[in-house]
Amino acid sequence: MKSRAKSFLFRGVLAALFASSAVMTAQAASADKPIRIAFVTHGQAGDSYWNALKKGMEDAAKETGAKVSYQAPETFDPIAMARMIDAAVASKVNGLVVTVPDANALQKSIKAADAAGIPVIVVDSGEGDVKKVGAKFYVGSAAEYEAGKLAGERFKAAGAKNPICLNHEVGNVAIDDRCRGFKDGMGGNAPVVAMTMDPTDVTSRVGAYLASHPNTDGILATSSSVANVLIGDLRKKGTLKKYKFASFDVSPELLDGVAKGDVFFALDAQQYMMGYLPVVMLNKQAKYGLLPLNNVYTGPLFVNNKREAEQVLKLSKMGYR
């Protein structure tokens, strides 16, 4: 009787070992399969800001072995973004990284990802809408309104009395918040000049405003792409130094201007990290169930003197800033 009991127990142990081995083998096979991560942003092609984010994404993919994809509409279009997110969810990616410029337009699609068990990280814009859309947390520059307010306070302290804020994506909550904060930081005086990202539209709209408002003494751009166009245009006209000129984000043109002294400052969001960190995090989450619990802030950092500008410029030319 004892012999039969021992034999039964031995067979049970063997069965457990084989089952454990099967689970470990399945986990190993799963670990060998590339983790698939999709990025869907509102960033437009050719914008140096998004190129740095994509470089971060691609570098992290090489380091982790993850398979990443990047999609964005040709123009600012949250509805098109929602369709791209739906397609990523349907393809059963392991993780999703999105910007949230319009929570109302995107929340249904992002919540569908969460319901499907796909973890979602918000980058760049939408910090205040993370819970609303069903995402995990945010990676990006902290509080766009506060950053805009700090910029306004700097303009005011430097003596600017009639600056303007350039909004290239009216309706994008993050950009709207930057201009709203700037106005409050200035004490209520900072009109918004709306435009698109088209260089001709930028120069014509700003040129027309400056011609009809000759008392304008400051310009805050909310995109390095817009700032780059205006730096070239105003330098050609010989009027750049007439204004306190600053911009969100960094680019070689902006940093060169800070180093030369004809650009007031640039606000660095370290967007490379917005591309890099989510890939690493979602890769570890898919493999080991690990994920941070709180937002990760990459900015804003003020670049406002020659030494800082030259240091960041080297990295900007390499695509990191």
C-alpha positions in Angstrom: 0.0 0.0 0.0 2.9 2.3 0.9 4.6 1.4 -2.3 1.5 2.4 -4.3 1.2 5.7 -2.5 4.9 6.5 -3.1 4.4 5.6 -6.8 1.4 7.9 -7.0 3.2 10.7 -5.3 6.2 10.3 -7.6 4.0 10.4 -10.7 2.3 13.6 -9.3 5.7 15.2 -8.8 6.8 14.3 -12.4 3.5 15.7 -13.8 4.1 18.9 -11.9 7.7 19.1 -13.1 6.6 18.5 -16.7 3.8 21.1 -16.4 6.3 23.6 -14.9 8.7 22.9 -17.7 6.0 23.5 -20.3 5.1 26.8 -18.7 8.8 27.9 -18.7 9.2 26.8 -22.3 6.1 28.8 -23.3 7.4 31.8 -21.4 10.8 31.4 -23.1 9.1 31.2 -26.5 7.1 34.3 -25.7 10.2 36.1 -24.6 11.9 35.3 -27.9 9.0 36.8 -29.8 9.5 40.6 -30.5 7.3 42.9 -28.4 5.2 45.0 -30.8 4.7 48.7 -29.8 2.7 51.2 -31.9 3.1 55.0 -31.7 0.3 57.3 -32.8 0.9 61.0 -32.5 -0.4 64.2 -34.0 3.1 65.2 -35.1 3.6 66.3 -38.7 6.3 65.0 -41.0 9.4 67.0 -41.3 9.1 68.6 -37.9 12.4 68.4 -36.1 10.6 68.0 -32.7 9.0 64.7 -33.8 12.2 63.5 -35.5 13.9 63.6 -32.2 11.1 61.6 -30.6 11.3 59.0 -33.4 15.0 58.7 -32.9 14.5 57.9 -29.2 11.9 55.3 -30.2 14.2 53.7 -32.8 17.2 53.6 -30.4 15.1 51.9 -27.7 13.8 49.4 -30.3 17.4 48.5 -31.3 18.4 48.1 -27.6 15.4 46.0 -26.5 14.6 44.1 -29.7 11.1 45.5 -29.7 9.3 46.0 -33.0 8.0 49.6 -33.2 5.8 51.5 -35.7 5.1 55.2 -35.9 2.0 56.9 -37.5 0.7 60.4 -37.6 -1.8 62.3 -39.8 -0.3 64.6 -42.5 -2.1 67.5 -40.8 -3.5 68.1 -37.4 -6.4 65.6 -37.3 -7.6 63.9 -34.1 -10.2 61.9 -36.0 -7.6 60.4 -38.3 -5.5 59.6 -35.2 -8.5 57.7 -33.7 -8.6 55.5 -36.8 -4.9 54.8 -36.5 -5.3 53.8 -32.9 -8.2 51.5 -33.8 -6.1 49.8 -36.4 -3.2 49.3 -33.9 -5.6 47.8 -31.4 -7.1 45.5 -34.0 -3.5 44.3 -34.9 -3.1 43.3 -31.2 0.1 45.2 -30.4 1.6 44.6 -27.0 1.7 48.3 -26.1 0.5 51.7 -27.4 2.0 55.2 -27.1 -0.2 58.1 -28.0 -0.4 61.9 -27.8 -3.8 63.3 -26.6 -4.3 66.7 -28.2 -8.1 66.2 -28.1 -9.4 63.8 -25.4 -13.0 63.9 -26.6 -12.0 62.7 -30.0 -9.6 60.0 -28.8 -10.9 58.6 -25.6 -13.2 55.9 -27.1 -10.3 54.5 -29.2 -7.8 54.6 -26.3 -10.3 53.0 -23.9 -10.8 50.2 -26.4 -7.1 49.5 -26.2 -7.2 49.4 -22.4 -10.3 47.1 -22.6 -8.3 44.8 -24.9 -5.5 44.6 -22.3 -3.1 46.8 -24.2 -1.3 49.2 -21.9 -1.3 52.8 -23.2 1.3 55.5 -22.3 0.5 59.2 -23.2 3.4 61.3 -24.4 3.9 65.0 -25.2 0.4 66.3 -24.7 -2.6 65.1 -22.6 -1.1 64.9 -19.1 -4.4 66.1 -17.6 -6.4 63.5 -19.6 -4.5 60.3 -18.7 -7.3 58.9 -16.5 -10.1 60.2 -18.7 -8.9 58.3 -21.7 -7.9 55.1 -19.8 -4.1 55.3 -20.1 -1.5 54.3 -17.5 0.6 57.5 -17.1 2.2 60.3 -19.0 5.8 60.9 -20.2 6.6 64.4 -21.3 7.0 68.0 -20.3 5.1 68.9 -17.2 2.1 71.2 -17.2 2.0 73.1 -20.4 0.0 75.9 -18.8 2.7 76.3 -16.1 5.5 76.3 -18.7 3.7 79.0 -20.7 3.2 81.0 -17.5 6.9 80.8 -16.7 7.7 82.0 -20.2 5.3 84.9 -19.8 6.9 85.9 -16.5 10.4 85.8 -18.1 9.2 88.1 -20.9 7.6 90.5 -18.4 10.7 90.6 -16.2 12.8 91.3 -19.3 10.6 94.4 -20.0 8.3 93.1 -22.7 4.9 94.8 -22.7 3.2 93.8 -25.9 4.3 90.2 -26.9 2.2 87.8 -28.9 1.8 84.0 -28.7 1.8 82.0 -32.0 -0.6 79.1 -32.0 -0.1 76.7 -35.0 -2.7 74.1 -33.8 -5.7 75.9 -32.4 -7.8 73.2 -30.7 -4.7 71.2 -29.5 -5.2 71.5 -25.7 -1.4 71.5 -25.0 -0.7 74.4 -27.4 -3.8 76.3 -26.3 -2.6 75.9 -22.7 0.9 77.2 -23.6 -0.6 80.5 -24.9 -3.1 80.7 -22.1 -0.3 80.4 -19.5 1.9 82.9 -21.4 -0.9 85.5 -21.3 -1.4 84.9 -17.5 2.3 85.1 -16.9 2.4 88.5 -18.7 -0.4 89.7 -16.6 -3.2 89.4 -19.2 -1.6 91.0 -22.3 -0.5 88.5 -24.9 -2.7 88.2 -28.0 -2.8 84.8 -29.8 -1.9 84.8 -33.5 -3.3 81.6 -35.2 -1.7 79.9 -38.2 -0.9 76.6 -39.7 2.5 74.9 -40.0 2.8 76.0 -43.6 5.9 78.3 -43.9 4.1 80.7 -46.2 1.2 81.0 -43.9 3.5 81.5 -40.9 5.4 84.4 -42.5 2.3 86.1 -44.0 0.2 85.9 -40.9 2.9 87.1 -38.5 4.1 89.7 -41.0 0.6 91.1 -41.3 0.1 91.2 -37.6 3.4 92.9 -36.9 2.8 95.5 -39.7 -0.6 96.4 -38.2 0.7 96.3 -34.5 4.0 98.1 -34.6 4.1 98.3 -30.8 4.6 94.5 -30.6 7.9 93.8 -28.7 7.9 90.1 -28.1 7.1 86.8 -29.9 6.6 83.4 -28.4 6.4 80.5 -30.8 4.9 77.2 -29.6 6.8 75.0 -32.1 10.4 75.0 -33.2 9.3 74.5 -36.8 7.3 77.8 -36.7 10.2 79.5 -34.9 12.8 78.3 -37.5 10.8 79.8 -40.3 10.4 83.2 -38.5 14.1 83.3 -37.4 15.1 83.1 -41.1 12.4 85.6 -42.2 13.1 88.2 -39.5 16.8 88.0 -39.9 16.5 88.6 -43.6 14.4 91.7 -42.8 16.9 92.8 -40.2 14.2 92.9 -37.5 14.8 89.8 -35.3 16.6 91.8 -32.6 13.7 94.2 -32.4 11.7 91.5 -30.5 12.1 89.3 -27.5 11.9 86.1 -29.5 11.5 82.7 -27.8 10.0 79.3 -28.5 8.9 76.0 -27.1 11.2 73.1 -28.1 14.7 73.3 -29.5 16.3 73.1 -32.9 19.7 74.0 -34.4 18.3 77.3 -35.6 16.9 78.3 -32.2 20.0 77.2 -30.3 22.2 79.0 -32.7 20.1 82.1 -32.1 20.4 81.8 -28.3 24.2 81.4 -28.7 24.3 84.5 -30.9 22.1 86.5 -28.5 19.2 87.3 -30.8 16.9 84.6 -29.4 15.7 85.1 -25.8 15.4 81.4 -24.9 14.2 78.0 -26.0 12.1 75.6 -23.9 13.5 72.0 -24.1 11.0 69.2 -23.6 13.6 66.4 -24.2 11.3 64.7 -26.7 14.0 62.1 -27.4 13.1 60.6 -24.0 9.4 60.6 -24.9 10.2 58.2 -27.6 12.9 56.2 -25.8 11.3 55.6 -22.3 7.9 54.2 -23.4 9.5 51.5 -25.6 11.7 50.4 -22.7 8.8 50.5 -20.2 6.3 48.7 -22.4 8.9 46.0 -23.4 9.5 45.3 -19.7 5.8 45.3 -19.0 5.1 42.8 -21.7 7.9 40.5 -20.5 7.8 40.8 -16.7 4.7 42.8 -15.8 6.7 45.8 -14.7 5.5 49.4 -15.2 6.0 52.7 -13.3 3.1 54.0 -11.3 3.5 57.8 -11.8 4.1 60.3 -14.6 7.7 60.8 -15.8 8.6 64.4 -16.6 11.2 65.3 -19.2 10.9 69.1 -19.1 10.5 72.0 -19.5 14.2 73.1 -19.4 15.1 76.7 -20.2 18.0 77.1 -22.6 18.9 80.7 -22.3 22.6 81.4 -22.5 25.5 80.7 -24.9 27.1 77.9 -22.9 23.8 75.9 -22.5 22.9 76.5 -26.1 26.2 75.3 -27.5 26.0 72.1 -25.4 22.5 71.3 -26.5 23.2 72.3 -30.1 25.8 69.5 -30.5 23.2 67.0 -29.4 20.4 68.6 -31.5 22.5 68.2 -34.7 22.9 64.5 -33.8 19.1 64.2 -33.5 18.9 63.8 -29.7 17.4 67.2 -28.8 
